[in-house]
Amino acid sequence: ALVMLTSLSVFLRSVALVLGNVRSARNLHNSMFDSVMRAPMAFFDTTPLGRIVNRFSKDQYTVDELLPNVVGMWLSSFFITIAIVILILIPTPYFIVIL
């Protein structure tokens, strides 16, 4: 039963991270695209097209590759901390008074 619960929680965590990552990447791309489309023509006269494309790709890389790892590590640390607190509360119920 514990293996099934662990497998289910890992699956749900993965699905939540993927859905959140896709949504955040879509929101970032749409907001960047809207900003570039609403920029005045003077912006395009002074800024090379390669710099705009590089900025798009760097920001999308950050959201697609780095952010899920950071969020996954944070979630793992959070749930480990909750599990430690629960494990402390089981044998020593007086610890609840301190919380």
Secondary structure, DSSP 8 states (H G I E B T S, - for coil): -HHHHHHHHHHHHHHHHHHHHHHHHHHHHHHHHHHHHTS-HHHHHHS-HHHHHHHHHHHHHIIIIIHHHHHHHHHHHHHHHHHHHHHHHTT-TTHHHH-
